[in-house]
Amino acid sequence: MSLRIGIALGDVTGIGPEITLKALASEGSRTHARYLLVGNAARLQRLEAQLGIELPLQPFAGWETPGRFLVLDPFDAPLPETLPHGDPIAARAAVAWLETGARLCLRQELDALVTAPVSKASIVRAGIPFVGQTEFLSNLAGTSRTAMMLLGPDERQRWLRVALVTTHLPLRAVPDRITVENVTQTIELAADACRQLGLPRARVAVCGLNPHAGEGGHMGDEELTRIAPAVRAAQARGLDVVGPLSGDAVFHHALCGEFDAVVAMYHDQGLAPLKAVAFDSGVNWTLGLPFIRTSPDHGTAYDIAGRGVANPSSMIAALRLATELAQRRNTVR
């Protein structure tokens, strides 16, 4: 049976629908997968005409529906043809599409879910409590044992894979969330991700929180009291892990192949180096969910939305990773 890959279209006032259509036009002939676009069909059809793309989109009426590019819209309010960037209607639609895609995965009607960008600020302004798509999907799946991994290659095809202990927090709140349990969990998820990718090893480096990994306790004690105990606990479970290491050097060594994944303590510690080497091709992968979820590693890009110039490279990479992971998972089954 062909793989079934869902795509939640995200905020339609951003570039999500555009990069989705461009990515599918590029990737559709590479696989035999079937794609379920969870979003607004009329908007997709108008965008196809604007971009000169001719995907044979079909309304979804169950998996007996013929065709490979199917469209399902569970949002029960009309979506005006023109909307300002970040409009509350677009925000509520984006959440409805995200939830539907996730529930289809939980019912095993989809093999993977790729999520286009949303605006967290717009969703909150629309009256919906929302921290991020990763947190939303974790809550929906009923699990807190998740982590965000960002991965991508540089121009020489050298990969960085970075898992985050904390994600969308103010920097001043990060130290309180650096616990032995949280760090250990992220190490375990990062090592498992390497295995899911079929890598020959799963060697994980763990960053310190403070400059120079705390200077032996002279510049903060989180390394001594929380991070190092987590590394030792993971080592005791047989994992190939080292740290805490200074965050200003570890990513260079990972890029050179010394490590297969890096565990970073907070959002920008991990994402700044990742985006420096893979800005256009980075992928966000949610580790620990009961289903596969990937996403392009960028936002809604309101500044270029509607101009037809959005780069689909990250969405293409997200589709390829979701397909690869789904194929591996189905082979194991």
Buried (B, 14 or more C-beta within 10 A) or exposed (E): EEBBBBBBBBBBBBBBBBBBBBBBBBBBEEBEBBBBBBBBBEBBEEBBEEBEBEBEBBEBEEEEBEBBBBBBBBBEEEBEEEBEBBBBBBBBBBBBBBBBBBBBBBEEBBBBBBBBBBBBEBBEEBEBEBBBBBBBBBBBBEEEEBBBBBBBBBEEEEBBBBBBBBBEEEEEEBBEBBBBEBBBBBBBBBBBBBEBBEBEEBBBBBBBBBEBBBEEEEBBBBBBBBBBBBBEBBEEEEBBBBBBBBBBEBBEEBBEEEBBBBBBBBBEBBBEBBBEBBBBBBBBBBBBBEBBBBBBBBBBBBEBBBEEEBBBBBBBBBBBBBBBBBBBBEEEE
